[in-house]
């Protein structure tokens, strides 16, 4: 099953998307501004889907929003979770802070206000704030059944499904503050979508993650191409880690890290600028594509 949030007719809606991704059916949710959160919560309680609330519409006629446009709290994010990405960072200014690679996952956070839709514009900060804007193509896990101290062996029972995110980063801000939350949390710095695919339809532990940059006036260039099977810490381990002493709730999001090929890893670095477009595609889910520009 695919569930999504969209705007049409001046209103927000949440509902299901056909398997071929072409049709959307609205469901009767009480607060569509929270996207599909109510649907996830109902299913977590075993209540089933809400009833249909309108006719099917072609997806091309809608404006898709982030499936969870207002996360209830910060996103969990995992750093350096692909070996080749960790290796490319070892040649950058982050080399002094690299931990022992297989010890523990690096976990940081992004604020809820970072989330925007799959085709929304990402707002570049003023150059006095940051000039080193980077992209990170990522699979995101959406929690369906909450819990604390979840055992790795039961972790997949708590996964509702998966979506696509771009963990946009201001690298100079990360370095300046010697931690990641500010450089990761500018408004609009987490495009998400195009929908959530439920875990029963996708084994995301072995799918392909790709990212393309189309420079302003240029042609698309494949920058990232990896597989989730190459993660250092797999999805069950990440769920176990994030739930240690912390209660996960339905709708929580865990971004699982990015493959190699980020802008920072090039020599010289390839930062995003005004008019550039970045596309993330994950097999079995779909794609998001966002333009970067000043407000």
C-alpha positions as CSV (number, residue, x, y, z in Angstrom):
1,X,0.0,0.0,0.0
2,X,1.1,3.6,-0.7
3,X,-0.3,6.5,1.3
4,X,0.3,10.1,0.6
5,X,-0.7,13.7,1.3
6,X,-1.6,16.2,-1.4
7,X,-3.4,19.5,-2.1
8,X,-6.3,19.8,-4.5
9,X,-9.2,22.2,-4.8
10,X,-7.7,24.6,-2.2
11,X,-7.7,21.8,0.4
12,X,-5.2,19.3,1.9
13,X,-6.0,15.6,1.6
14,X,-4.6,12.3,2.7
15,X,-5.2,8.9,1.2
16,X,-4.0,6.0,-0.8
17,X,-2.1,5.9,-4.1
18,X,-2.7,3.1,-6.6
19,X,0.1,0.6,-7.0
20,X,1.1,2.1,-10.4
21,X,1.4,5.5,-8.8
22,X,-1.2,7.1,-11.1
23,X,-4.4,7.5,-9.0
24,X,-5.1,9.0,-5.6
25,X,-8.1,8.2,-3.4
26,X,-8.8,10.6,-0.5
27,X,-9.7,9.1,2.9
28,X,-11.7,10.6,5.7
29,X,-9.1,12.0,8.1
30,X,-9.9,14.6,10.7
31,X,-6.7,16.7,10.2
32,X,-5.2,16.6,6.8
33,X,-2.6,19.1,7.8
34,X,-0.8,16.3,9.6
35,X,-0.6,14.3,6.3
36,X,-0.9,10.6,6.7
37,X,-0.2,10.5,10.5
38,X,-3.8,9.7,11.4
39,X,-3.8,6.8,9.0
40,X,-0.6,5.4,10.5
41,X,-2.0,5.8,14.0
42,X,-5.2,4.1,13.1
43,X,-3.5,1.2,11.6
44,X,-1.1,0.9,14.6
45,X,-4.2,0.6,16.8
46,X,-5.6,-2.1,14.5
47,X,-8.5,0.0,13.4
48,X,-8.0,-0.2,9.6
49,X,-8.1,2.5,7.0
50,X,-10.5,5.4,7.3
51,X,-13.4,5.3,4.8
52,X,-13.0,6.8,1.4
53,X,-13.9,10.5,1.2
54,X,-14.1,11.3,-2.5
55,X,-13.5,10.0,-6.0
56,X,-10.2,8.8,-7.4
57,X,-8.1,11.5,-9.0
58,X,-5.1,11.3,-11.3
59,X,-1.9,12.0,-9.4
60,X,-0.7,14.3,-12.2
61,X,-3.6,16.7,-11.3
62,X,-2.6,17.0,-7.7
63,X,0.3,18.7,-5.9
64,X,1.9,16.1,-3.7
65,X,2.9,17.2,-0.2
66,X,5.3,15.5,2.2
67,X,3.5,12.5,3.6
68,X,4.3,13.7,7.1
69,X,4.5,17.5,6.6
70,X,4.4,18.2,10.4
71,X,6.3,15.5,12.2
72,X,5.3,15.4,15.9
73,X,9.0,15.8,16.8
74,X,12.5,15.9,15.4
75,X,13.6,13.4,12.9
76,X,16.2,10.8,13.8
77,X,19.1,10.8,11.3
78,X,22.0,8.5,10.9
79,X,25.4,9.8,9.8
80,X,28.2,8.0,7.8
81,X,26.2,4.8,7.4
82,X,27.6,3.6,4.1
83,X,31.3,2.5,4.0
84,X,32.2,4.4,0.8
85,X,30.6,7.6,2.2
86,X,32.5,7.2,5.4
87,X,35.7,6.8,3.3
88,X,35.0,9.9,1.2
89,X,34.5,12.0,4.4
90,X,37.8,10.8,5.7
91,X,39.4,13.1,3.1
92,X,37.5,16.2,4.2
93,X,37.5,18.5,7.2
94,X,35.4,15.9,9.0
95,X,38.4,13.5,9.1
96,X,39.3,14.5,12.7
97,X,35.9,13.6,14.0
98,X,35.6,10.2,12.4
99,X,34.7,7.5,15.1
100,X,35.7,3.9,15.0
101,X,33.6,2.9,12.0
102,X,31.8,-0.2,13.3
103,X,31.4,0.9,16.9
104,X,28.0,2.7,17.2
105,X,25.7,4.5,14.7
106,X,26.1,8.3,14.6
107,X,22.7,9.7,15.4
108,X,21.8,13.4,15.0
109,X,18.5,15.2,14.4
110,X,16.7,17.6,12.1
111,X,13.9,19.9,13.2
112,X,10.3,19.2,12.0
113,X,10.3,22.6,10.1
114,X,12.9,21.1,7.7
115,X,10.2,19.0,6.0
116,X,8.8,20.1,2.7
117,X,7.1,18.3,-0.2
118,X,8.6,16.1,-2.9
119,X,8.6,19.0,-5.5
120,X,8.8,22.0,-3.3
121,X,11.7,24.6,-3.5
122,X,14.5,24.3,-1.0
123,X,15.3,27.7,0.3
124,X,19.0,28.5,0.2
125,X,20.3,30.6,3.1
126,X,21.8,34.0,2.7
127,X,25.5,33.6,1.7
128,X,26.5,35.3,4.9
129,X,25.0,32.3,6.7
130,X,26.2,29.4,4.4
131,X,27.7,28.9,1.0
132,X,28.3,25.2,1.2
133,X,25.0,23.5,0.6
134,X,25.1,19.8,0.0
135,X,22.7,17.0,-0.8
136,X,22.2,13.5,0.7
137,X,19.9,10.9,-0.9
138,X,18.4,8.8,1.8
139,X,15.9,6.0,2.6
140,X,13.7,7.0,5.6
141,X,12.0,4.5,7.9
142,X,8.6,5.4,9.2
143,X,7.7,3.8,12.6
144,X,4.2,2.2,12.8
145,X,4.1,0.5,16.2
146,X,5.7,2.4,19.0
147,X,7.9,1.0,21.7
148,X,11.0,1.4,23.9
149,X,14.0,-0.8,24.1
150,X,13.0,-2.6,20.9
151,X,15.0,-5.8,20.3
152,X,16.8,-5.9,17.0
153,X,15.1,-9.3,16.3
154,X,11.6,-7.7,16.6
155,X,12.5,-4.3,15.1
156,X,10.8,-4.9,11.7
157,X,7.5,-5.5,13.5
158,X,7.6,-1.8,14.4
159,X,8.3,-0.5,10.9
160,X,5.3,0.9,9.1
161,X,7.0,1.7,5.8
162,X,9.5,3.8,3.9
163,X,9.8,7.1,2.1
164,X,12.5,9.2,0.3
165,X,14.3,12.1,1.9
166,X,17.1,14.5,0.9
167,X,19.1,15.3,4.1
168,X,20.2,18.8,2.9
169,X,23.2,20.0,4.8
170,X,25.1,23.3,5.3
171,X,28.6,21.9,5.6
172,X,30.3,25.1,6.7
173,X,27.7,25.5,9.5
174,X,28.4,21.9,10.6
175,X,32.1,22.7,10.8
176,X,31.6,26.1,12.4
177,X,29.6,24.7,15.3
178,X,31.4,21.4,15.7
179,X,28.1,19.6,15.7
180,X,25.4,18.9,13.2
181,X,22.0,20.0,14.3
182,X,22.1,23.6,13.1
183,X,23.7,22.8,9.7
184,X,21.1,20.1,9.1
185,X,18.0,22.0,10.4
186,X,17.5,25.1,8.2
187,X,13.8,25.4,7.2
188,X,13.1,23.4,4.0
189,X,16.2,21.2,4.4
190,X,14.4,17.9,4.3
191,X,12.3,17.3,1.1
192,X,10.2,14.2,1.6
193,X,8.0,11.9,-0.5
194,X,6.5,11.2,-2.8
195,X,4.6,8.9,-0.5
196,X,5.1,6.1,2.0
197,X,5.3,2.5,0.8
198,X,4.3,0.0,3.5
199,X,6.8,-2.5,4.7
200,X,4.8,-5.5,3.4
201,X,5.3,-4.3,-0.2
202,X,9.1,-3.5,0.0
203,X,12.1,-5.1,1.6
204,X,14.0,-1.8,1.8
205,X,17.0,-3.6,3.3
206,X,18.2,-4.3,-0.2
207,X,17.1,-1.5,-2.5
208,X,18.9,1.0,-4.7
209,X,19.4,4.7,-3.8
210,X,20.4,7.3,-6.4
211,X,20.8,11.0,-6.6
212,X,21.2,13.4,-9.6
213,X,22.2,17.0,-9.8
214,X,21.0,19.1,-12.7
215,X,22.9,22.4,-12.6
216,X,21.1,25.5,-13.6
217,X,21.0,25.4,-17.4
218,X,22.8,22.1,-17.5
219,X,22.0,18.4,-17.8
220,X,21.5,15.8,-15.1
221,X,24.5,14.2,-13.6
222,X,24.3,11.0,-11.5
223,X,26.2,11.7,-8.3
224,X,25.1,9.0,-5.9
225,X,24.3,5.3,-6.6
226,X,24.3,2.9,-3.7
227,X,22.3,0.0,-2.2
228,X,20.9,-0.2,1.3
229,X,22.5,-3.6,1.7
230,X,25.8,-1.7,1.9
231,X,24.8,0.1,5.1
232,X,27.2,-0.3,8.0
233,X,24.2,-0.5,10.4
234,X,21.1,-2.1,9.0
235,X,17.5,-1.0,9.6
236,X,16.8,-3.4,12.6
237,X,20.0,-2.1,14.3
238,X,18.9,1.5,13.8
239,X,15.5,0.9,15.2
240,X,17.0,-0.8,18.2
241,X,19.5,2.0,18.7
242,X,17.0,4.8,18.5
243,X,14.6,3.1,20.9
244,X,17.2,2.5,23.6
245,X,15.6,4.3,26.6
246,X,13.5,6.4,24.2
247,X,9.9,5.6,23.3
248,X,9.3,5.6,19.6
249,X,5.8,6.5,18.5
250,X,3.8,6.0,15.3
251,X,5.0,8.5,12.7
252,X,8.5,8.8,13.9
253,X,11.1,9.0,11.1
254,X,14.6,7.5,10.9
255,X,16.7,8.7,8.0
256,X,19.2,5.9,7.4
257,X,22.2,7.7,5.9
258,X,23.5,8.4,2.4
259,X,25.7,6.6,-0.1
260,X,28.9,8.1,-1.4
261,X,29.0,10.9,-4.0
262,X,28.0,13.9,-1.8
263,X,29.2,17.3,-3.0
264,X,31.6,17.6,-0.1
265,X,33.5,14.5,-1.3
266,X,34.6,16.0,-4.6
267,X,37.9,17.9,-5.1
268,X,37.0,20.7,-5.3
269,X,33.7,20.3,-3.6
270,X,30.5,20.6,-5.7
271,X,28.0,22.7,-3.7
272,X,24.5,23.4,-4.7
273,X,23.6,26.8,-5.9
274,X,20.5,28.8,-7.0
275,X,18.6,27.2,-9.8
276,X,20.2,23.7,-9.3
277,X,17.8,20.8,-9.1
278,X,18.4,17.6,-7.1
279,X,16.5,14.4,-7.7
280,X,16.5,11.4,-5.3
281,X,15.1,8.0,-6.5
282,X,14.8,4.8,-4.5
283,X,13.7,1.6,-6.3
284,X,10.4,0.4,-5.0
285,X,9.3,3.8,-3.7
286,X,9.7,6.5,-6.2
287,X,11.4,9.9,-6.6
288,X,11.5,13.4,-5.3
289,X,12.9,16.4,-7.2
290,X,13.6,19.8,-5.7
291,X,14.9,23.1,-7.0
292,X,17.2,25.1,-4.8
293,X,16.9,28.9,-4.8
294,X,16.8,32.0,-2.6
295,X,13.5,33.0,-1.0
